[in-house]
Amino acid sequence: METTEKILIRVYKDSDFPAIQRLNESEGWTNLASKPDVVKAAWLHSNVAFVAEQQGEIIGCMRGMTDQFITLYICELLIAENRRGEGIGKALLAHVHALYPETRMEMLASSTSQSYYEAHGYRPFYGFRKTFNE
């Protein structure tokens, strides 16, 4: 998509949720797409919630949490597949980290996104996860 209109990064609002769910569905994130009420509640209760918008279309989103001093945890970062490679994810990460510049930024990454993060200066670390259904 070739356009001269600037990408706007702004705070999430409730009316953005259907577009975020469409991004989840198109990415194949069935664990999120199949639980819209729970996912919407997560967006409403996260203190880091931003979207990237261009010409009224949500083309990316980021949800996370921070204590504002030590840790900035990115729960989800998702860019529309047809808009990847344009720097939208990098802009979202930079925007949020600029709000909390002293924090360390942490996130989970899939095996397919690992090389992207490593190329941008992130380093892997070891962690654990347990869901309540296990």
N, CA, C and O atoms as a Tinker XYZ file with bonds, in Angstrom:
   536  protein
     1  N      0.857000   -1.186000    0.000000    73     2
     2  CA     0.000000    0.000000    0.000000    64     1     3
     3  C      0.887000    1.227000    0.000000    63     2     4     5
     4  O      1.619000    1.471000    0.959000    81     3
     5  N      0.827000    1.970000   -1.027000    73     3     6
     6  CA     1.629000    3.176000   -1.206000    64     5     7
     7  C      0.774000    4.379000   -0.814000    63     6     8     9
     8  O     -0.265000    4.624000   -1.427000    81     7
     9  N      1.199000    5.127000    0.197000    73     7    10
    10  CA     0.459000    6.310000    0.619000    64     9    11
    11  C      1.422000    7.311000    1.237000    63    10    12    13
    12  O      2.468000    6.942000    1.770000    81    11
    13  N      1.058000    8.558000    1.159000    73    11    14
    14  CA     1.904000    9.590000    1.752000    64    13    15
    15  C      1.394000    9.997000    3.124000    63    14    16    17
    16  O      2.051000   10.768000    3.822000    81    15
    17  N      0.233000    9.490000    3.521000    73    15    18
    18  CA    -0.309000    9.835000    4.836000    64    17    19
    19  C      0.493000    9.141000    5.926000    63    18    20    21
    20  O      0.782000    7.947000    5.853000    81    19
    21  N      0.839000    9.915000    6.925000    73    19    22
    22  CA     1.645000    9.416000    8.034000    64    21    23
    23  C      0.872000    8.384000    8.863000    63    22    24    25
    24  O     -0.353000    8.441000    8.977000    81    23
    25  N      1.614000    7.454000    9.428000    73    23    26
    26  CA     1.026000    6.477000   10.328000    64    25    27
    27  C      0.872000    7.129000   11.699000    63    26    28    29
    28  O      1.811000    7.730000   12.220000    81    27
    29  N     -0.302000    7.005000   12.267000    73    27    30
    30  CA    -0.608000    7.567000   13.573000    64    29    31
    31  C     -0.525000    6.454000   14.609000    63    30    32    33
    32  O     -1.179000    5.421000   14.467000    81    31
    33  N      0.269000    6.660000   15.642000    73    31    34
    34  CA     0.287000    5.744000   16.787000    64    33    35
    35  C     -0.469000    6.453000   17.898000    63    34    36    37
    36  O     -0.119000    7.560000   18.308000    81    35
    37  N     -1.504000    5.794000   18.371000    73    35    38
    38  CA    -2.363000    6.412000   19.379000    64    37    39
    39  C     -2.816000    5.383000   20.399000    63    38    40    41
    40  O     -2.680000    4.177000   20.196000    81    39
    41  N     -3.353000    5.882000   21.493000    73    39    42
    42  CA    -3.879000    5.041000   22.564000    64    41    43
    43  C     -5.093000    4.266000   22.045000    63    42    44    45
    44  O     -5.929000    4.794000   21.311000    81    43
    45  N     -5.159000    3.007000   22.449000    73    43    46
    46  CA    -6.295000    2.138000   22.126000    64    45    47
    47  C     -7.587000    2.727000   22.668000    63    46    48    49
    48  O     -7.622000    3.291000   23.762000    81    47
    49  N     -8.646000    2.585000   21.881000    73    47    50
    50  CA    -9.981000    2.912000   22.357000    64    49    51
    51  C    -10.899000    1.730000   22.052000    63    50    52    53
    52  O    -10.626000    0.930000   21.157000    81    51
    53  N    -11.972000    1.637000   22.797000    73    51    54
    54  CA   -12.881000    0.499000   22.726000    64    53    55
    55  C    -13.331000    0.184000   21.298000    63    54    56    57
    56  O    -13.477000   -0.985000   20.942000    81    55
    57  N    -13.546000    1.194000   20.494000    73    55    58
    58  CA   -14.022000    0.976000   19.123000    64    57    59
    59  C    -12.964000    0.328000   18.218000    63    58    60    61
    60  O    -13.282000   -0.089000   17.105000    81    59
    61  N    -11.716000    0.241000   18.684000    73    59    62
    62  CA   -10.653000   -0.417000   17.915000    64    61    63
    63  C    -10.712000   -1.938000   18.012000    63    62    64    65
    64  O    -10.098000   -2.640000   17.209000    81    63
    65  N    -11.451000   -2.446000   18.998000    73    63    66
    66  CA   -11.373000   -3.875000   19.279000    64    65    67
    67  C    -11.760000   -4.774000   18.106000    63    66    68    69
    68  O    -11.064000   -5.763000   17.879000    81    67
    69  N    -12.818000   -4.501000   17.348000    73    67    70
    70  CA   -13.126000   -5.385000   16.215000    64    69    71
    71  C    -11.958000   -5.506000   15.217000    63    70    72    73
    72  O    -11.706000   -6.587000   14.685000    81    71
    73  N    -11.263000   -4.417000   14.972000    73    71    74
    74  CA   -10.113000   -4.466000   14.052000    64    73    75
    75  C     -8.979000   -5.296000   14.640000    63    74    76    77
    76  O     -8.297000   -6.020000   13.916000    81    75
    77  N     -8.778000   -5.194000   15.942000    73    75    78
    78  CA    -7.739000   -5.991000   16.602000    64    77    79
    79  C     -8.097000   -7.471000   16.524000    63    78    80    81
    80  O     -7.224000   -8.306000   16.283000    81    79
    81  N     -9.361000   -7.803000   16.724000    73    79    82
    82  CA    -9.768000   -9.204000   16.614000    64    81    83
    83  C     -9.582000   -9.715000   15.189000    63    82    84    85
    84  O     -9.219000  -10.876000   14.998000    81    83
    85  N     -9.824000   -8.875000   14.192000    73    83    86
    86  CA    -9.584000   -9.298000   12.802000    64    85    87
    87  C     -8.095000   -9.569000   12.581000    63    86    88    89
    88  O     -7.738000  -10.518000   11.884000    81    87
    89  N     -7.231000   -8.749000   13.166000    73    87    90
    90  CA    -5.792000   -9.007000   13.069000    64    89    91
    91  C     -5.440000  -10.331000   13.743000    63    90    92    93
    92  O     -4.664000  -11.112000   13.194000    81    91
    93  N     -5.999000  -10.593000   14.922000    73    91    94
    94  CA    -5.759000  -11.861000   15.611000    64    93    95
    95  C     -6.202000  -13.046000   14.753000    63    94    96    97
    96  O     -5.486000  -14.041000   14.641000    81    95
    97  N     -7.376000  -12.933000   14.155000    73    95    98
    98  CA    -7.912000  -14.010000   13.314000    64    97    99
    99  C     -7.040000  -14.235000   12.084000    63    98   100   101
   100  O     -6.719000  -15.374000   11.744000    81    99
   101  N     -6.657000  -13.151000   11.420000    73    99   102
   102  CA    -5.855000  -13.311000   10.200000    64   101   103
   103  C     -4.462000  -13.845000   10.501000    63   102   104   105
   104  O     -3.845000  -14.475000    9.642000    81   103
   105  N     -3.956000  -13.603000   11.707000    73   103   106
   106  CA    -2.656000  -14.126000   12.111000    64   105   107
   107  C     -2.751000  -15.587000   12.538000    63   106   108   109
   108  O     -1.735000  -16.272000   12.655000    81   107
   109  N     -3.970000  -16.062000   12.771000    73   107   110
   110  CA    -4.147000  -17.436000   13.226000    64   109   111
   111  C     -3.963000  -17.586000   14.722000    63   110   112   113
   112  O     -3.707000  -18.686000   15.211000    81   111
   113  N     -4.091000  -16.499000   15.445000    73   111   114
   114  CA    -3.983000  -16.545000   16.903000    64   113   115
   115  C     -5.338000  -16.965000   17.468000    63   114   116   117
   116  O     -6.063000  -16.154000   18.044000    81   115
   117  N     -5.663000  -18.235000   17.295000    73   115   118
   118  CA    -6.977000  -18.744000   17.681000    64   117   119
   119  C     -7.216000  -18.651000   19.177000    63   118   120   121
   120  O     -8.358000  -18.503000   19.611000    81   119
   121  N     -6.144000  -18.735000   19.981000    73   119   122
   122  CA    -6.329000  -18.602000   21.434000    64   121   123
   123  C     -6.880000  -17.227000   21.794000    63   122   124   125
   124  O     -7.569000  -17.095000   22.805000    81   123
   125  N     -6.600000  -16.210000   21.002000    73   123   126
   126  CA    -7.150000  -14.873000   21.240000    64   125   127
   127  C     -8.461000  -14.671000   20.483000    63   126   128   129
   128  O     -9.422000  -14.129000   21.030000    81   127
   129  N     -8.498000  -15.102000   19.242000    73   127   130
   130  CA    -9.676000  -14.881000   18.407000    64   129   131
   131  C    -10.901000  -15.615000   18.937000    63   130   132   133
   132  O    -12.028000  -15.168000   18.726000    81   131
   133  N    -10.694000  -16.732000   19.619000    73   131   134
   134  CA   -11.830000  -17.526000   20.100000    64   133   135
   135  C    -12.394000  -17.043000   21.431000    63   134   136   137
   136  O    -13.413000  -17.559000   21.888000    81   135
   137  N    -11.745000  -16.054000   22.067000    73   135   138
   138  CA   -12.213000  -15.555000   23.374000    64   137   139
   139  C    -12.337000  -14.035000   23.355000    63   138   140   141
   140  O    -11.623000  -13.349000   24.086000    81   139
   141  N    -13.233000  -13.504000   22.530000    73   139   142
   142  CA   -13.280000  -12.038000   22.397000    64   141   143
   143  C    -13.569000  -11.294000   23.694000    63   142   144   145
   144  O    -13.001000  -10.226000   23.923000    81   143
   145  N    -14.432000  -11.825000   24.542000    73   143   146
   146  CA   -14.750000  -11.108000   25.790000    64   145   147
   147  C    -13.538000  -11.022000   26.709000    63   146   148   149
   148  O    -13.289000   -9.981000   27.318000    81   147
   149  N    -12.791000  -12.106000   26.809000    73   147   150
   150  CA   -11.595000  -12.130000   27.656000    64   149   151
   151  C    -10.510000  -11.218000   27.072000    63   150   152   153
   152  O     -9.859000  -10.470000   27.801000    81   151
   153  N    -10.329000  -11.289000   25.770000    73   151   154
   154  CA    -9.303000  -10.468000   25.121000    64   153   155
   155  C     -9.655000   -8.987000   25.224000    63   154   156   157
   156  O     -8.781000   -8.157000   25.473000    81   155
   157  N    -10.911000   -8.659000   25.037000    73   155   158
   158  CA   -11.328000   -7.257000   25.171000    64   157   159
   159  C    -11.082000   -6.760000   26.592000    63   158   160   161
   160  O    -10.628000   -5.632000   26.783000    81   159
   161  N    -11.377000   -7.592000   27.590000    73   159   162
   162  CA   -11.111000   -7.216000   28.979000    64   161   163
   163  C     -9.617000   -6.994000   29.204000    63   162   164   165
   164  O     -9.225000   -6.078000   29.926000    81   163
   165  N     -8.787000   -7.831000   28.585000    73   163   166
   166  CA    -7.337000   -7.658000   28.715000    64   165   167
   167  C     -6.899000   -6.310000   28.141000    63   166   168   169
   168  O     -6.084000   -5.613000   28.746000    81   167
   169  N     -7.433000   -5.943000   26.983000    73   167   170
   170  CA    -7.090000   -4.650000   26.391000    64   169   171
   171  C     -7.536000   -3.503000   27.295000    63   170   172   173
   172  O     -6.808000   -2.524000   27.462000    81   171
   173  N     -8.705000   -3.617000   27.865000    73   171   174
   174  CA    -9.219000   -2.548000   28.726000    64   173   175
   175  C     -8.429000   -2.403000   30.022000    63   174   176   177
   176  O     -8.371000   -1.312000   30.588000    81   175
   177  N     -7.822000   -3.482000   30.497000    73   175   178
   178  CA    -7.108000   -3.460000   31.769000    64   177   179
   179  C     -5.590000   -3.350000   31.620000    63   178   180   181
   180  O     -4.877000   -3.378000   32.623000    81   179
   181  N     -5.093000   -3.228000   30.420000    73   179   182
   182  CA    -3.651000   -3.096000   30.196000    64   181   183
   183  C     -3.264000   -1.624000   30.237000    63   182   184   185
   184  O     -3.956000   -0.780000   29.667000    81   183
   185  N     -2.150000   -1.313000   30.917000    73   183   186
   186  CA    -1.739000    0.089000   30.980000    64   185   187
   187  C     -0.841000    0.487000   29.814000    63   186   188   189
   188  O     -0.383000    1.628000   29.747000    81   187
   189  N     -0.591000   -0.426000   28.912000    73   187   190
   190  CA     0.094000   -0.141000   27.644000    64   189   191
   191  C     -0.803000   -0.724000   26.553000    63   190   192   193
   192  O     -0.889000   -1.944000   26.411000    81   191
   193  N     -1.464000    0.125000   25.792000    73   191   194
   194  CA    -2.389000   -0.326000   24.755000    64   193   195
   195  C     -2.424000    0.723000   23.650000    63   194   196   197
   196  O     -2.988000    1.804000   23.822000    81   195
   197  N     -1.814000    0.392000   22.516000    73   195   198
   198  CA    -1.680000    1.342000   21.410000    64   197   199
   199  C     -2.029000    0.676000   20.091000    63   198   200   201
   200  O     -1.904000   -0.540000   19.939000    81   199
   201  N     -2.464000    1.484000   19.151000    73   199   202
   202  CA    -2.702000    1.015000   17.786000    64   201   203
   203  C     -1.929000    1.905000   16.823000    63   202   204   205
   204  O     -1.638000    3.066000   17.109000    81   203
   205  N     -1.610000    1.329000   15.686000    73   203   206
   206  CA    -1.055000    2.077000   14.560000    64   205   207
   207  C     -2.173000    2.189000   13.537000    63   206   208   209
   208  O     -2.774000    1.187000   13.148000    81   207
   209  N     -2.445000    3.403000   13.110000    73   207   210
   210  CA    -3.570000    3.657000   12.219000    64   209   211
   211  C     -3.102000    4.485000   11.029000    63   210   212   213
   212  O     -2.243000    5.358000   11.157000    81   211
   213  N     -3.682000    4.193000    9.878000    73   211   214
   214  CA    -3.420000    5.003000    8.691000    64   213   215
   215  C     -4.700000    5.082000    7.875000    63   214   216   217
   216  O     -5.311000    4.059000    7.566000    81   215
   217  N     -5.095000    6.273000    7.534000    73   215   218
   218  CA    -6.325000    6.526000    6.776000    64   217   219
   219  C     -7.529000    5.829000    7.411000    63   218   220   221
   220  O     -8.372000    5.271000    6.709000    81   219
   221  N     -7.602000    5.864000    8.746000    73   219   222
   222  CA    -8.718000    5.291000    9.458000    64   221   223
   223  C     -8.678000    3.787000    9.631000    63   222   224   225
   224  O     -9.594000    3.213000   10.220000    81   223
   225  N     -7.639000    3.133000    9.134000    73   223   226
   226  CA    -7.519000    1.676000    9.229000    64   225   227
   227  C     -6.479000    1.295000   10.284000    63   226   228   229
   228  O     -5.373000    1.835000   10.295000    81   227
   229  N     -6.839000    0.366000   11.167000    73   227   230
   230  CA    -5.892000   -0.163000   12.152000    64   229   231
   231  C     -4.983000   -1.139000   11.422000    63   230   232   233
   232  O     -5.440000   -2.161000   10.910000    81   231
   233  N     -3.686000   -0.817000   11.377000    73   231   234
   234  CA    -2.728000   -1.660000   10.654000    64   233   235
   235  C     -1.744000   -2.355000   11.591000    63   234   236   237
   236  O     -0.889000   -3.121000   11.149000    81   235
   237  N     -1.872000   -2.083000   12.874000    73   235   238
   238  CA    -1.018000   -2.739000   13.857000    64   237   239
   239  C     -1.506000   -2.407000   15.253000    63   238   240   241
   240  O     -2.253000   -1.451000   15.461000    81   239
   241  N     -1.066000   -3.225000   16.211000    73   239   242
   242  CA    -1.460000   -2.983000   17.586000    64   241   243
   243  C     -0.413000   -3.554000   18.537000    63   242   244   245
   244  O      0.349000   -4.454000   18.185000    81   243
   245  N     -0.397000   -3.014000   19.736000    73   243   246
   246  CA     0.505000   -3.473000   20.784000    64   245   247
   247  C     -0.204000   -3.350000   22.124000    63   246   248   249
   248  O     -0.789000   -2.318000   22.456000    81   247
   249  N     -0.131000   -4.446000   22.884000    73   247   250
   250  CA    -0.688000   -4.449000   24.226000    64   249   251
   251  C      0.384000   -4.906000   25.196000    63   250   252   253
   252  O      1.137000   -5.834000   24.902000    81   251
   253  N      0.457000   -4.258000   26.354000    73   251   254
   254  CA     1.459000   -4.635000   27.337000    64   253   255
   255  C      1.137000   -4.088000   28.709000    63   254   256   257
   256  O      0.062000   -3.542000   28.956000    81   255
   257  N      2.101000   -4.253000   29.587000    73   255   258
   258  CA     1.968000   -3.780000   30.967000    64   257   259
   259  C      3.317000   -3.254000   31.422000    63   258   260   261
   260  O      4.368000   -3.728000   30.990000    81   259
   261  N      3.267000   -2.274000   32.295000    73   259   262
   262  CA     4.507000   -1.746000   32.845000    64   261   263
   263  C      4.300000   -1.268000   34.277000    63   262   264   265
   264  O      3.212000   -0.834000   34.658000    81   263
   265  N      5.370000   -1.358000   35.058000    73   263   266
   266  CA     5.382000   -0.736000   36.388000    64   265   267
   267  C      5.935000    0.684000   36.283000    63   266   268   269
   268  O      5.983000    1.401000   37.283000    81   267
   269  N      6.350000    1.095000   35.095000    73   267   270
   270  CA     6.843000    2.415000   34.721000    64   269   271
   271  C      8.275000    2.698000   35.183000    63   270   272   273
   272  O      8.806000    3.772000   34.897000    81   271
   273  N      8.905000    1.767000   35.885000    73   271   274
   274  CA    10.243000    2.024000   36.408000    64   273   275
   275  C     11.264000    0.953000   36.036000    63   274   276   277
   276  O     12.408000    1.276000   35.713000    81   275
   277  N     10.870000   -0.306000   36.077000    73   275   278
   278  CA    11.823000   -1.378000   35.820000    64   277   279
   279  C     11.442000   -2.184000   34.584000    63   278   280   281
   280  O     12.274000   -2.400000   33.702000    81   279
   281  N     10.207000   -2.623000   34.517000    73   279   282
   282  CA     9.818000   -3.561000   33.470000    64   281   283
   283  C      8.710000   -3.016000   32.594000    63   282   284   285
   284  O      7.730000   -2.452000   33.081000    81   283
   285  N      8.879000   -3.190000   31.307000    73   283   286
   286  CA     7.860000   -2.935000   30.293000    64   285   287
   287  C      7.694000   -4.250000   29.553000    63   286   288   289
   288  O      8.585000   -4.666000   28.811000    81   287
   289  N      6.562000   -4.905000   29.750000    73   287   290
   290  CA     6.325000   -6.211000   29.163000    64   289   291
   291  C      5.336000   -6.075000   28.007000    63   290   292   293
   292  O      4.228000   -5.571000   28.187000    81   291
   293  N      5.737000   -6.520000   26.835000    73   291   294
   294  CA     4.887000   -6.479000   25.658000    64   293   295
   295  C      4.175000   -7.821000   25.546000    63   294   296   297
   296  O      4.806000   -8.855000   25.328000    81   295
   297  N      2.870000   -7.793000   25.697000    73   295   298
   298  CA     2.069000   -9.022000   25.634000    64   297   299
   299  C      1.806000   -9.440000   24.188000    63   298   300   301
   300  O      1.968000  -10.608000   23.833000    81   299
   301  N      1.408000   -8.493000   23.371000    73   299   302
   302  CA     1.144000   -8.759000   21.962000    64   301   303
   303  C      1.606000   -7.582000   21.112000    63   302   304   305
   304  O      1.422000   -6.418000   21.470000    81   303
   305  N      2.199000   -7.914000   19.998000    73   303   306
   306  CA     2.562000   -6.944000   18.970000    64   305   307
   307  C      2.176000   -7.587000   17.653000    63   306   308   309
   308  O      2.669000   -8.662000   17.313000    81   307
   309  N      1.304000   -6.938000   16.919000    73   307   310
   310  CA     0.789000   -7.542000   15.693000    64   309   311
   311  C      0.629000   -6.481000   14.620000    63   310   312   313
   312  O      0.024000   -5.432000   14.842000    81   311
   313  N      1.182000   -6.777000   13.458000    73   311   314
   314  CA     1.097000   -5.879000   12.304000    64   313   315
   315  C      0.361000   -6.623000   11.189000    63   314   316   317
   316  O      0.601000   -7.809000   10.964000    81   315
   317  N     -0.526000   -5.928000   10.499000    73   315   318
   318  CA    -1.244000   -6.539000    9.370000    64   317   319
   319  C     -0.227000   -7.134000    8.401000    63   318   320   321
   320  O      0.781000   -6.507000    8.076000    81   319
   321  N     -0.504000   -8.335000    7.953000    73   319   322
   322  CA     0.464000   -9.061000    7.125000    64   321   323
   323  C      0.889000   -8.274000    5.888000    63   322   324   325
   324  O      2.064000   -8.293000    5.523000    81   323
   325  N     -0.033000   -7.593000    5.246000    73   323   326
   326  CA     0.306000   -6.840000    4.037000    64   325   327
   327  C      1.055000   -5.539000    4.311000    63   326   328   329
   328  O      1.417000   -4.827000    3.374000    81   327
   329  N      1.294000   -5.215000    5.605000    73   327   330
   330  CA     2.003000   -3.988000    5.973000    64   329   331
   331  C      3.326000   -4.270000    6.668000    63   330   332   333
   332  O      4.005000   -3.336000    7.093000    81   331
   333  N      3.702000   -5.522000    6.791000    73   331   334
   334  CA     4.960000   -5.862000    7.458000    64   333   335
   335  C      6.144000   -5.414000    6.614000    63   334   336   337
   336  O      6.072000   -5.353000    5.387000    81   335
   337  N      7.223000   -5.106000    7.297000    73   335   338
   338  CA     8.427000   -4.653000    6.610000    64   337   339
   339  C      8.476000   -3.153000    6.390000    63   338   340   341
   340  O      9.424000   -2.646000    5.791000    81   339
   341  N      7.471000   -2.440000    6.864000    73   339   342
   342  CA     7.415000   -0.988000    6.698000    64   341   343
   343  C      7.892000   -0.233000    7.934000    63   342   344   345
   344  O      7.918000    0.998000    7.930000    81   343
   345  N      8.271000   -0.950000    8.991000    73   343   346
   346  CA     8.739000   -0.299000   10.203000    64   345   347
   347  C      7.647000    0.036000   11.206000    63   346   348   349
   348  O      7.893000    0.777000   12.157000    81   347
   349  N      6.447000   -0.495000   11.012000    73   347   350
   350  CA     5.332000   -0.184000   11.899000    64   349   351
   351  C      5.566000   -0.786000   13.288000    63   350   352   353
   352  O      5.373000   -0.108000   14.297000    81   351
   353  N      5.978000   -2.049000   13.344000    73   351   354
   354  CA     6.268000   -2.684000   14.623000    64   353   355
   355  C      7.391000   -1.974000   15.359000    63   354   356   357
   356  O      7.317000   -1.746000   16.566000    81   355
   357  N      8.422000   -1.633000   14.618000    73   355   358
   358  CA     9.553000   -0.912000   15.208000    64   357   359
   359  C      9.102000    0.437000   15.762000    63   358   360   361
   360  O      9.552000    0.855000   16.828000    81   359
   361  N      8.215000    1.114000   15.041000    73   359   362
   362  CA     7.699000    2.409000   15.498000    64   361   363
   363  C      6.847000    2.257000   16.761000    63   362   364   365
   364  O      6.945000    3.076000   17.675000    81   363
   365  N      6.015000    1.214000   16.819000    73   363   366
   366  CA     5.223000    0.973000   18.023000    64   365   367
   367  C      6.124000    0.698000   19.223000    63   366   368   369
   368  O      5.913000    1.256000   20.300000    81   367
   369  N      7.126000   -0.159000   19.041000    73   367   370
   370  CA     8.051000   -0.465000   20.131000    64   369   371
   371  C      8.800000    0.790000   20.586000    63   370   372   373
   372  O      8.945000    1.020000   21.787000    81   371
   373  N      9.269000    1.591000   19.650000    73   371   374
   374  CA    10.004000    2.814000   19.990000    64   373   375
   375  C      9.106000    3.820000   20.705000    63   374   376   377
   376  O      9.521000    4.465000   21.668000    81   375
   377  N      7.876000    3.945000   20.225000    73   375   378
   378  CA     6.926000    4.879000   20.840000    64   377   379
   379  C      6.695000    4.523000   22.304000    63   378   380   381
   380  O      6.765000    5.384000   23.181000    81   379
   381  N      6.422000    3.260000   22.558000    73   379   382
   382  CA     6.128000    2.832000   23.921000    64   381   383
   383  C      7.361000    2.917000   24.812000    63   382   384   385
   384  O      7.273000    3.336000   25.966000    81   383
   385  N      8.512000    2.519000   24.273000    73   383   386
   386  CA     9.725000    2.576000   25.099000    64   385   387
   387  C     10.111000    4.021000   25.408000    63   386   388   389
   388  O     10.693000    4.291000   26.459000    81   387
   389  N      9.801000    4.940000   24.519000    73   387   390
   390  CA    10.080000    6.357000   24.781000    64   389   391
   391  C      9.228000    6.884000   25.941000    63   390   392   393
   392  O      9.635000    7.814000   26.638000    81   391
   393  N      8.063000    6.300000   26.145000    73   391   394
   394  CA     7.216000    6.703000   27.275000    64   393   395
   395  C      7.801000    6.248000   28.608000    63   394   396   397
   396  O      7.589000    6.886000   29.639000    81   395
   397  N      8.539000    5.138000   28.578000    73   395   398
   398  CA     9.126000    4.542000   29.782000    64   397   399
   399  C     10.596000    4.215000   29.496000    63   398   400   401
   400  O     10.966000    3.041000   29.472000    81   399
   401  N     11.427000    5.216000   29.282000    73   399   402
   402  CA    12.786000    4.994000   28.775000    64   401   403
   403  C     13.730000    4.258000   29.716000    63   402   404   405
   404  O     14.729000    3.697000   29.266000    81   403
   405  N     13.438000    4.250000   30.995000    73   403   406
   406  CA    14.331000    3.588000   31.951000    64   405   407
   407  C     14.001000    2.105000   32.139000    63   406   408   409
   408  O     14.743000    1.382000   32.803000    81   407
   409  N     12.897000    1.659000   31.557000    73   407   410
   410  CA    12.492000    0.271000   31.755000    64   409   411
   411  C     13.229000   -0.660000   30.795000    63   410   412   413
   412  O     13.696000   -0.257000   29.729000    81   411
   413  N     13.314000   -1.914000   31.216000    73   411   414
   414  CA    13.763000   -2.951000   30.288000    64   413   415
   415  C     12.514000   -3.446000   29.577000    63   414   416   417
   416  O     11.458000   -3.595000   30.192000    81   415
   417  N     12.637000   -3.698000   28.287000    73   415   418
   418  CA    11.498000   -4.158000   27.505000    64   417   419
   419  C     11.615000   -5.670000   27.337000    63   418   420   421
   420  O     12.639000   -6.180000   26.880000    81   419
   421  N     10.561000   -6.373000   27.708000    73   419   422
   422  CA    10.542000   -7.823000   27.606000    64   421   423
   423  C      9.325000   -8.264000   26.816000    63   422   424   425
   424  O      8.282000   -7.610000   26.845000    81   423
   425  N      9.464000   -9.383000   26.108000    73   423   426
   426  CA     8.349000   -9.925000   25.335000    64   425   427
   427  C      8.618000  -11.377000   25.007000    63   426   428   429
   428  O      9.757000  -11.841000   25.061000    81   427
   429  N      7.575000  -12.077000   24.674000    73   427   430
   430  CA     7.704000  -13.417000   24.137000    64   429   431
   431  C      7.745000  -13.295000   22.619000    63   430   432   433
   432  O      7.161000  -12.373000   22.049000    81   431
   433  N      8.422000  -14.211000   21.978000    73   431   434
   434  CA     8.492000  -14.201000   20.521000    64   433   435
   435  C      8.355000  -15.625000   20.009000    63   434   436   437
   436  O      8.802000  -16.577000   20.649000    81   435
   437  N      7.738000  -15.754000   18.862000    73   435   438
   438  CA     7.650000  -17.068000   18.233000    64   437   439
   439  C      8.962000  -17.370000   17.525000    63   438   440   441
   440  O      9.799000  -16.486000   17.341000    81   439
   441  N      9.129000  -18.608000   17.137000    73   439   442
   442  CA    10.355000  -18.977000   16.426000    64   441   443
   443  C     10.464000  -18.219000   15.102000    63   442   444   445
   444  O     11.570000  -17.981000   14.618000    81   443
   445  N      9.328000  -17.838000   14.514000    73   443   446
   446  CA     9.376000  -17.108000   13.241000    64   445   447
   447  C      9.726000  -15.636000   13.415000    63   446   448   449
   448  O     10.192000  -14.998000   12.472000    81   447
   449  N      9.506000  -15.085000   14.617000    73   447   450
   450  CA     9.834000  -13.667000   14.830000    64   449   451
   451  C     11.149000  -13.464000   15.580000    63   450   452   453
   452  O     11.595000  -12.330000   15.754000    81   451
   453  N     11.760000  -14.538000   16.016000    73   451   454
   454  CA    13.003000  -14.437000   16.796000    64   453   455
   455  C     14.084000  -13.677000   16.041000    63   454   456   457
   456  O     14.742000  -12.813000   16.619000    81   455
   457  N     14.278000  -13.978000   14.776000    73   455   458
   458  CA    15.345000  -13.319000   14.010000    64   457   459
   459  C     15.078000  -11.817000   13.864000    63   458   460   461
   460  O     16.020000  -11.023000   13.841000    81   459
   461  N     13.806000  -11.421000   13.766000    73   459   462
   462  CA    13.469000  -10.002000   13.675000    64   461   463
   463  C     13.947000   -9.271000   14.921000    63   462   464   465
   464  O     14.608000   -8.237000   14.827000    81   463
   465  N     13.610000   -9.810000   16.087000    73   463   466
   466  CA    13.973000   -9.140000   17.337000    64   465   467
   467  C     15.484000   -9.136000   17.549000    63   466   468   469
   468  O     16.046000   -8.132000   17.986000    81   467
   469  N     16.132000  -10.228000   17.249000    73   467   470
   470  CA    17.587000  -10.276000   17.406000    64   469   471
   471  C     18.267000   -9.267000   16.483000    63   470   472   473
   472  O     19.270000   -8.662000   16.864000    81   471
   473  N     17.737000   -9.079000   15.279000    73   471   474
   474  CA    18.308000   -8.104000   14.338000    64   473   475
   475  C     18.130000   -6.672000   14.823000    63   474   476   477
   476  O     18.844000   -5.774000   14.378000    81   475
   477  N     17.183000   -6.453000   15.731000    73   475   478
   478  CA    16.931000   -5.113000   16.257000    64   477   479
   479  C     17.463000   -4.922000   17.675000    63   478   480   481
   480  O     17.021000   -4.024000   18.391000    81   479
   481  N     18.409000   -5.761000   18.077000    73   479   482
   482  CA    19.107000   -5.541000   19.338000    64   481   483
   483  C     18.513000   -6.205000   20.563000    63   482   484   485
   484  O     19.008000   -6.005000   21.672000    81   483
   485  N     17.465000   -6.991000   20.387000    73   483   486
   486  CA    16.907000   -7.721000   21.527000    64   485   487
   487  C     17.698000   -9.006000   21.707000    63   486   488   489
   488  O     18.209000   -9.571000   20.740000    81   487
   489  N     17.794000   -9.459000   22.938000    73   487   490
   490  CA    18.493000  -10.717000   23.193000    64   489   491
   491  C     17.525000  -11.698000   23.837000    63   490   492   493
   492  O     16.653000  -11.299000   24.609000    81   491
   493  N     17.675000  -12.971000   23.525000    73   491   494
   494  CA    16.774000  -13.956000   24.123000    64   493   495
   495  C     17.068000  -14.137000   25.607000    63   494   496   497
   496  O     18.199000  -13.950000   26.056000    81   495
   497  N     16.042000  -14.501000   26.357000    73   495   498
   498  CA    16.212000  -14.858000   27.760000    64   497   499
   499  C     15.284000  -16.019000   28.054000    63   498   500   501
   500  O     14.312000  -16.251000   27.335000    81   499
   501  N     15.583000  -16.727000   29.089000    73   499   502
   502  CA    14.856000  -17.934000   29.439000    64   501   503
   503  C     13.717000  -17.605000   30.392000    63   502   504   505
   504  O     13.879000  -16.778000   31.289000    81   503
   505  N     12.586000  -18.235000   30.208000    73   503   506
   506  CA    11.457000  -17.999000   31.090000    64   505   507
   507  C     10.528000  -19.200000   31.128000    63   506   508   509
   508  O     10.799000  -20.229000   30.509000    81   507
   509  N      9.444000  -19.062000   31.851000    73   507   510
   510  CA     8.471000  -20.132000   32.007000    64   509   511
   511  C      7.070000  -19.590000   31.780000    63   510   512   513
   512  O      6.821000  -18.393000   31.924000    81   511
   513  N      6.147000  -20.500000   31.419000    73   511   514
   514  CA     4.748000  -20.130000   31.241000    64   513   515
   515  C      3.886000  -21.304000   31.669000    63   514   516   517
   516  O      4.201000  -22.458000   31.382000    81   515
   517  N      2.811000  -21.003000   32.347000    73   515   518
   518  CA     1.807000  -22.001000   32.678000    64   517   519
   519  C      0.457000  -21.363000   32.503000    63   518   520   521
   520  O      0.228000  -20.250000   32.977000    81   519
   521  N     -0.437000  -22.045000   31.832000    73   519   522
   522  CA    -1.804000  -21.552000   31.712000    64   521   523
   523  C     -2.661000  -22.278000   32.719000    63   522   524   525
   524  O     -2.294000  -23.349000   33.202000    81   523
   525  N     -3.799000  -21.702000   33.036000    73   523   526
   526  CA    -4.668000  -22.284000   34.057000    64   525   527
   527  C     -5.361000  -23.552000   33.592000    63   526   528   529
   528  O     -5.906000  -24.288000   34.414000    81   527
   529  N     -5.353000  -23.824000   32.300000    73   527   530
   530  CA    -5.986000  -25.032000   31.774000    64   529   531
   531  C     -5.078000  -26.235000   31.802000    63   530   532   533
   532  O     -5.515000  -27.331000   31.450000    81   531
   533  N     -3.834000  -26.081000   32.204000    73   531   534
   534  CA    -2.886000  -27.191000   32.187000    64   533   535
   535  C     -2.831000  -27.897000   33.505000    63   534   536
   536  O     -2.079000  -28.859000   33.660000    81   535
